[in-house]
């Protein structure tokens, strides 16, 4: 990066950029698909967004760090909560998302689909209960 590295705006957005697996680059090094961010009218940094498939890998790696063990070693209930989180973050809209998640969790695609369907059934039950 540049001298803007110590800029408070850069420090403020760094956790967000890291969480999504992006990369911060100097504005003058920005490519057409980078997002250039300005502070008080001055370009301070550019964010290079990851490809969607890279984002899923990044999210899975972050979940492993958060749990402190490989995702395949989690118990069934925790794996279900991981699938719930990944579903809300759009992981299954990525091509081969179910296969990637199933591999990381050490389960079959069928099991991942069962976890997803189970959540959909619970949401439907909750909506029915609220409607009554």
N, CA and C atoms as a LAMMPS dump frame, in Angstrom:
ITEM: TIMESTEP
0
ITEM: NUMBER OF ATOMS
396
ITEM: BOX BOUNDS ff ff ff
-5.0000000000000000e+02 5.0000000000000000e+02
-5.0000000000000000e+02 5.0000000000000000e+02
-5.0000000000000000e+02 5.0000000000000000e+02
ITEM: ATOMS id mol type element x y z
1 1 1 N 0.836 -1.193 0
2 1 2 C 0 0 0
3 1 3 C 0.871 1.244 0
4 2 1 N 0.287 2.357 0.366
5 2 2 C 0.988 3.646 0.338
6 2 3 C 1.048 4.237 1.739
7 3 1 N 1.312 5.518 1.795
8 3 2 C 1.349 6.209 3.083
9 3 3 C -0.02 6.191 3.758
10 4 1 N -1.081 5.926 3.009
11 4 2 C -2.432 5.883 3.571
12 4 3 C -2.615 4.687 4.5
13 5 1 N -1.634 3.809 4.541
14 5 2 C -1.736 2.615 5.385
15 5 3 C -2.044 2.965 6.838
16 6 1 N -1.514 4.051 7.334
17 6 2 C -1.761 4.464 8.71
18 6 3 C -3.022 5.308 8.858
19 7 1 N -3.72 5.549 7.778
20 7 2 C -4.924 6.377 7.795
21 7 3 C -6.006 5.699 8.642
22 8 1 N -6.739 6.46 9.468
23 8 2 C -7.763 5.856 10.327
24 8 3 C -8.873 5.156 9.542
25 9 1 N -9.181 5.637 8.339
26 9 2 C -10.199 4.981 7.528
27 9 3 C -9.737 3.592 7.11
28 10 1 N -8.469 3.467 6.754
29 10 2 C -7.907 2.165 6.367
30 10 3 C -7.992 1.212 7.553
31 11 1 N -7.624 1.704 8.735
32 11 2 C -7.7 0.869 9.936
33 11 3 C -9.144 0.456 10.226
34 12 1 N -10.091 1.349 9.939
35 12 2 C -11.499 1.061 10.227
36 12 3 C -12.07 -0.01 9.296
37 13 1 N -11.682 0.009 8.021
38 13 2 C -12.269 -0.957 7.076
39 13 3 C -11.486 -2.259 6.976
40 14 1 N -10.277 -2.302 7.529
41 14 2 C -9.451 -3.505 7.414
42 14 3 C -10.14 -4.765 7.943
43 15 1 N -10.791 -4.739 9.115
44 15 2 C -11.46 -5.965 9.573
45 15 3 C -12.536 -6.455 8.601
46 16 1 N -13.251 -5.533 7.984
47 16 2 C -14.276 -5.913 7.019
48 16 3 C -13.652 -6.528 5.775
49 17 1 N -12.613 -5.903 5.257
50 17 2 C -11.931 -6.416 4.068
51 17 3 C -11.355 -7.805 4.365
52 18 1 N -10.742 -7.958 5.532
53 18 2 C -10.188 -9.259 5.913
54 18 3 C -11.281 -10.314 6.044
55 19 1 N -12.412 -9.938 6.641
56 19 2 C -13.499 -10.899 6.861
57 19 3 C -14.073 -11.409 5.555
58 20 1 N -14.086 -10.588 4.531
59 20 2 C -14.646 -11.041 3.266
60 20 3 C -13.585 -11.606 2.331
61 21 1 N -12.336 -11.631 2.793
62 21 2 C -11.271 -12.212 1.979
63 21 3 C -10.774 -11.298 0.885
64 22 1 N -11.01 -9.988 1.059
65 22 2 C -10.551 -9.021 0.067
66 22 3 C -9.104 -8.632 0.302
67 23 1 N -8.632 -7.783 -0.575
68 23 2 C -7.251 -7.301 -0.473
69 23 3 C -7.251 -5.792 -0.625
70 24 1 N -6.505 -5.105 0.222
71 24 2 C -6.4 -3.657 0.12
72 24 3 C -5.183 -3.317 -0.731
73 25 1 N -5.412 -2.434 -1.698
74 25 2 C -4.324 -1.978 -2.564
75 25 3 C -4.377 -0.46 -2.65
76 26 1 N -3.292 0.12 -3.071
77 26 2 C -3.231 1.573 -3.242
78 26 3 C -4.173 1.972 -4.375
79 27 1 N -4.846 3.12 -4.263
80 27 2 C -5.793 3.546 -5.309
81 27 3 C -5.16 3.593 -6.7
82 28 1 N -3.898 3.994 -6.754
83 28 2 C -3.234 4.084 -8.066
84 28 3 C -2.962 2.707 -8.671
85 29 1 N -3.053 1.646 -7.86
86 29 2 C -2.858 0.285 -8.357
87 29 3 C -4.181 -0.424 -8.626
88 30 1 N -5.29 0.297 -8.483
89 30 2 C -6.613 -0.303 -8.65
90 30 3 C -6.836 -0.743 -10.093
91 31 1 N -7.507 -1.891 -10.203
92 31 2 C -7.919 -2.39 -11.516
93 31 3 C -9.376 -1.992 -11.728
94 32 1 N -9.881 -2.248 -12.918
95 32 2 C -11.248 -1.844 -13.249
96 32 3 C -12.292 -2.437 -12.312
97 33 1 N -12.071 -3.658 -11.822
98 33 2 C -13.079 -4.299 -10.976
99 33 3 C -12.828 -4.091 -9.484
100 34 1 N -11.831 -3.312 -9.109
101 34 2 C -11.589 -2.983 -7.706
102 34 3 C -12.537 -1.859 -7.276
103 35 1 N -12.779 -1.77 -5.984
104 35 2 C -13.632 -0.715 -5.431
105 35 3 C -12.725 0.318 -4.77
106 36 1 N -12.73 1.517 -5.306
107 36 2 C -11.901 2.587 -4.762
108 36 3 C -12.72 3.338 -3.717
109 37 1 N -12.137 3.488 -2.518
110 37 2 C -12.805 4.151 -1.405
111 37 3 C -12.134 5.49 -1.123
112 38 1 N -12.984 6.478 -0.89
113 38 2 C -12.48 7.827 -0.631
114 38 3 C -12.872 8.263 0.771
115 39 1 N -12.065 9.157 1.314
116 39 2 C -12.322 9.748 2.617
117 39 3 C -12.15 11.247 2.458
118 40 1 N -13.202 11.998 2.765
119 40 2 C -13.172 13.459 2.652
120 40 3 C -12.683 13.925 1.287
121 41 1 N -13.208 13.266 0.239
122 41 2 C -12.899 13.66 -1.133
123 41 3 C -11.573 13.17 -1.679
124 42 1 N -10.819 12.424 -0.905
125 42 2 C -9.506 11.934 -1.353
126 42 3 C -9.527 10.414 -1.406
127 43 1 N -9.108 9.829 -2.535
128 43 2 C -9.029 8.374 -2.649
129 43 3 C -7.97 7.863 -1.686
130 44 1 N -8.367 6.957 -0.817
131 44 2 C -7.469 6.478 0.232
132 44 3 C -6.997 5.056 -0.043
133 45 1 N -7.893 4.196 -0.49
134 45 2 C -7.499 2.831 -0.788
135 45 3 C -8.464 2.209 -1.759
136 46 1 N -8.041 1.114 -2.347
137 46 2 C -8.899 0.323 -3.226
138 46 3 C -9.007 -1.06 -2.616
139 47 1 N -10.171 -1.672 -2.789
140 47 2 C -10.399 -3.012 -2.272
141 47 3 C -10.575 -3.943 -3.459
142 48 1 N -9.754 -4.966 -3.479
143 48 2 C -9.851 -6.002 -4.504
144 48 3 C -10.692 -7.126 -3.924
145 49 1 N -11.877 -7.287 -4.481
146 49 2 C -12.807 -8.29 -3.976
147 49 3 C -12.407 -9.68 -4.464
148 50 1 N -12.622 -10.698 -3.637
149 50 2 C -12.279 -12.06 -4.051
150 50 3 C -13.345 -12.603 -4.999
151 51 1 N -12.975 -13.617 -5.757
152 51 2 C -13.951 -14.336 -6.563
153 51 3 C -14.878 -15.073 -5.605
154 52 1 N -16.097 -15.322 -6.002
155 52 2 C -17.068 -15.961 -5.109
156 52 3 C -16.565 -17.289 -4.573
157 53 1 N -15.947 -18.096 -5.429
158 53 2 C -15.471 -19.396 -4.955
159 53 3 C -14.364 -19.22 -3.919
160 54 1 N -13.527 -18.21 -4.096
161 54 2 C -12.488 -17.925 -3.105
162 54 3 C -13.1 -17.451 -1.801
163 55 1 N -14.214 -16.708 -1.903
164 55 2 C -14.894 -16.232 -0.699
165 55 3 C -15.392 -17.398 0.138
166 56 1 N -15.952 -18.402 -0.506
167 56 2 C -16.446 -19.56 0.233
168 56 3 C -15.296 -20.263 0.942
169 57 1 N -14.187 -20.44 0.261
170 57 2 C -13.023 -21.057 0.897
171 57 3 C -12.555 -20.218 2.086
172 58 1 N -12.586 -18.904 1.923
173 58 2 C -12.164 -18.006 3.001
174 58 3 C -13.113 -18.123 4.194
175 59 1 N -14.401 -18.173 3.928
176 59 2 C -15.396 -18.301 5.008
177 59 3 C -15.204 -19.627 5.738
178 60 1 N -14.987 -20.699 4.999
179 60 2 C -14.777 -22.006 5.631
180 60 3 C -13.516 -21.998 6.496
181 61 1 N -12.453 -21.383 6.008
182 61 2 C -11.215 -21.298 6.79
183 61 3 C -11.434 -20.484 8.058
184 62 1 N -12.198 -19.395 7.956
185 62 2 C -12.494 -18.576 9.127
186 62 3 C -13.328 -19.355 10.14
187 63 1 N -14.28 -20.139 9.673
188 63 2 C -15.087 -20.956 10.581
189 63 3 C -14.229 -21.994 11.298
190 64 1 N -13.264 -22.559 10.586
191 64 2 C -12.343 -23.505 11.235
192 64 3 C -11.537 -22.815 12.321
193 65 1 N -11.045 -21.618 12.015
194 65 2 C -10.287 -20.87 13.029
195 65 3 C -11.175 -20.564 14.226
196 66 1 N -12.405 -20.164 13.973
197 66 2 C -13.334 -19.81 15.046
198 66 3 C -13.632 -21.015 15.944
199 67 1 N -13.792 -22.189 15.339
200 67 2 C -14.114 -23.386 16.123
201 67 3 C -12.867 -24.064 16.685
202 68 1 N -11.712 -23.768 16.142
203 68 2 C -10.464 -24.315 16.668
204 68 3 C -10.157 -25.741 16.255
205 69 1 N -10.972 -26.316 15.403
206 69 2 C -10.747 -27.676 14.891
207 69 3 C -11.213 -27.717 13.441
208 70 1 N -10.749 -28.712 12.69
209 70 2 C -11.291 -28.867 11.333
210 70 3 C -12.812 -29.045 11.4
211 71 1 N -13.508 -28.489 10.442
212 71 2 C -14.969 -28.559 10.454
213 71 3 C -15.473 -29.996 10.44
214 72 1 N -14.699 -30.888 9.853
215 72 2 C -15.114 -32.299 9.8
216 72 3 C -15.141 -32.941 11.187
217 73 1 N -14.479 -32.33 12.167
218 73 2 C -14.45 -32.879 13.517
219 73 3 C -15.552 -32.32 14.427
220 74 1 N -16.364 -31.417 13.901
221 74 2 C -17.447 -30.849 14.696
222 74 3 C -18.552 -31.883 14.901
223 75 1 N -19.314 -31.711 15.979
224 75 2 C -20.452 -32.606 16.194
225 75 3 C -21.593 -32.222 15.245
226 76 1 N -22.579 -33.092 15.15
227 76 2 C -23.671 -32.926 14.198
228 76 3 C -24.399 -31.588 14.392
229 77 1 N -24.725 -31.246 15.596
230 77 2 C -25.461 -30.007 15.876
231 77 3 C -24.651 -28.785 15.419
232 78 1 N -23.359 -28.799 15.677
233 78 2 C -22.52 -27.667 15.279
234 78 3 C -22.394 -27.603 13.761
235 79 1 N -22.304 -28.762 13.113
236 79 2 C -22.27 -28.776 11.643
237 79 3 C -23.559 -28.186 11.085
238 80 1 N -24.684 -28.493 11.715
239 80 2 C -25.952 -27.923 11.274
240 80 3 C -25.949 -26.407 11.418
241 81 1 N -25.381 -25.901 12.507
242 81 2 C -25.328 -24.444 12.69
243 81 3 C -24.392 -23.807 11.665
244 82 1 N -23.317 -24.514 11.303
245 82 2 C -22.406 -24.013 10.265
246 82 3 C -23.157 -23.918 8.939
247 83 1 N -23.925 -24.949 8.605
248 83 2 C -24.694 -24.93 7.36
249 83 3 C -25.703 -23.787 7.388
250 84 1 N -26.346 -23.556 8.525
251 84 2 C -27.301 -22.453 8.676
252 84 3 C -26.62 -21.118 8.389
253 85 1 N -25.453 -20.928 8.998
254 85 2 C -24.706 -19.688 8.787
255 85 3 C -24.313 -19.534 7.32
256 86 1 N -23.802 -20.603 6.734
257 86 2 C -23.369 -20.549 5.336
258 86 3 C -24.547 -20.269 4.403
259 87 1 N -25.699 -20.823 4.748
260 87 2 C -26.886 -20.568 3.926
261 87 3 C -27.25 -19.084 3.966
262 88 1 N -27.212 -18.477 5.145
263 88 2 C -27.56 -17.053 5.25
264 88 3 C -26.543 -16.174 4.528
265 89 1 N -25.318 -16.673 4.393
266 89 2 C -24.275 -15.896 3.704
267 89 3 C -24.223 -16.181 2.208
268 90 1 N -25.156 -17.044 1.722
269 90 2 C -25.246 -17.293 0.281
270 90 3 C -24.285 -18.33 -0.255
271 91 1 N -23.722 -19.148 0.609
272 91 2 C -22.715 -20.122 0.178
273 91 3 C -23.239 -21.121 -0.838
274 92 1 N -24.525 -21.375 -0.793
275 92 2 C -25.059 -22.41 -1.662
276 92 3 C -25.546 -21.865 -3.001
277 93 1 N -25.363 -20.571 -3.206
278 93 2 C -25.648 -19.997 -4.517
279 93 3 C -24.397 -20.041 -5.398
280 94 1 N -23.262 -20.363 -4.802
281 94 2 C -22.005 -20.485 -5.539
282 94 3 C -21.974 -21.861 -6.2
283 95 1 N -21.516 -21.899 -7.426
284 95 2 C -21.416 -23.176 -8.125
285 95 3 C -20.557 -24.14 -7.305
286 96 1 N -21.038 -25.324 -7.122
287 96 2 C -20.389 -26.385 -6.337
288 96 3 C -20.303 -26.037 -4.853
289 97 1 N -21.118 -25.08 -4.401
290 97 2 C -21.1 -24.692 -2.99
291 97 3 C -21.446 -25.846 -2.065
292 98 1 N -22.477 -26.607 -2.413
293 98 2 C -22.876 -27.734 -1.559
294 98 3 C -21.75 -28.751 -1.488
295 99 1 N -21.138 -29.049 -2.621
296 99 2 C -20.042 -30.024 -2.646
297 99 3 C -18.853 -29.537 -1.823
298 100 1 N -18.533 -28.255 -1.951
299 100 2 C -17.407 -27.689 -1.206
300 100 3 C -17.661 -27.761 0.295
301 101 1 N -18.87 -27.385 0.706
302 101 2 C -19.214 -27.409 2.127
303 101 3 C -19.248 -28.845 2.639
304 102 1 N -19.83 -29.743 1.863
305 102 2 C -19.887 -31.15 2.275
306 102 3 C -18.475 -31.697 2.489
307 103 1 N -17.561 -31.378 1.595
308 103 2 C -16.18 -31.833 1.744
309 103 3 C -15.532 -31.282 2.996
310 104 1 N -15.766 -30 3.269
311 104 2 C -15.174 -29.376 4.457
312 104 3 C -15.744 -29.967 5.736
313 105 1 N -17.049 -30.296 5.72
314 105 2 C -17.689 -30.852 6.916
315 105 3 C -17.478 -32.349 7.054
316 106 1 N -16.976 -32.984 6.004
317 106 2 C -16.776 -34.435 6.053
318 106 3 C -18.088 -35.203 6.015
319 107 1 N -19.076 -34.642 5.293
320 107 2 C -20.376 -35.292 5.147
321 107 3 C -20.712 -35.365 3.663
322 108 1 N -21.8 -36.044 3.347
323 108 2 C -22.22 -36.146 1.955
324 108 3 C -23.027 -34.911 1.547
325 109 1 N -23.175 -34.728 0.249
326 109 2 C -24.03 -33.645 -0.252
327 109 3 C -25.452 -33.843 0.25
328 110 1 N -25.891 -35.089 0.277
329 110 2 C -27.224 -35.429 0.755
330 110 3 C -27.433 -34.914 2.177
331 111 1 N -26.422 -35.086 3.028
332 111 2 C -26.512 -34.605 4.413
333 111 3 C -26.626 -33.09 4.461
334 112 1 N -25.855 -32.385 3.645
335 112 2 C -25.94 -30.926 3.61
336 112 3 C -27.337 -30.505 3.174
337 113 1 N -27.872 -31.153 2.139
338 113 2 C -29.233 -30.835 1.7
339 113 3 C -30.24 -31.115 2.81
340 114 1 N -30.042 -32.19 3.559
341 114 2 C -30.937 -32.487 4.684
342 114 3 C -30.885 -31.384 5.735
343 115 1 N -29.671 -30.89 6.036
344 115 2 C -29.532 -29.797 7
345 115 3 C -30.273 -28.554 6.501
346 116 1 N -30.12 -28.247 5.212
347 116 2 C -30.784 -27.08 4.631
348 116 3 C -32.301 -27.256 4.69
349 117 1 N -32.781 -28.422 4.27
350 117 2 C -34.222 -28.679 4.27
351 117 3 C -34.799 -28.639 5.676
352 118 1 N -34.057 -29.128 6.636
353 118 2 C -34.505 -29.098 8.025
354 118 3 C -34.73 -27.664 8.484
355 119 1 N -33.836 -26.785 8.105
356 119 2 C -33.962 -25.373 8.469
357 119 3 C -35.172 -24.735 7.79
358 120 1 N -35.385 -25.096 6.527
359 120 2 C -36.537 -24.552 5.807
360 120 3 C -37.832 -25.009 6.461
361 121 1 N -37.886 -26.26 6.902
362 121 2 C -39.081 -26.784 7.577
363 121 3 C -39.315 -26.045 8.896
364 122 1 N -38.252 -25.785 9.658
365 122 2 C -38.391 -25.068 10.926
366 122 3 C -38.908 -23.644 10.686
367 123 1 N -38.397 -22.984 9.646
368 123 2 C -38.869 -21.628 9.334
369 123 3 C -40.342 -21.649 8.935
370 124 1 N -40.749 -22.661 8.155
371 124 2 C -42.147 -22.769 7.728
372 124 3 C -43.053 -23.006 8.931
373 125 1 N -42.605 -23.862 9.844
374 125 2 C -43.394 -24.116 11.071
375 125 3 C -43.542 -22.832 11.891
376 126 1 N -42.475 -22.095 11.999
377 126 2 C -42.507 -20.855 12.767
378 126 3 C -43.478 -19.853 12.123
379 127 1 N -43.451 -19.743 10.805
380 127 2 C -44.379 -18.833 10.11
381 127 3 C -45.822 -19.271 10.321
382 128 1 N -46.072 -20.576 10.268
383 128 2 C -47.429 -21.075 10.504
384 128 3 C -47.896 -20.749 11.916
385 129 1 N -46.991 -20.902 12.89
386 129 2 C -47.315 -20.607 14.282
387 129 3 C -47.604 -19.129 14.49
388 130 1 N -46.865 -18.265 13.806
389 130 2 C -47.067 -16.829 13.947
390 130 3 C -48.357 -16.378 13.267
391 131 1 N -48.755 -17.099 12.215
392 131 2 C -49.972 -16.737 11.476
393 131 3 C -51.233 -17.098 12.247
394 132 1 N -51.124 -18.006 13.189
395 132 2 C -52.314 -18.448 13.923
396 132 3 C -52.657 -17.556 15.063
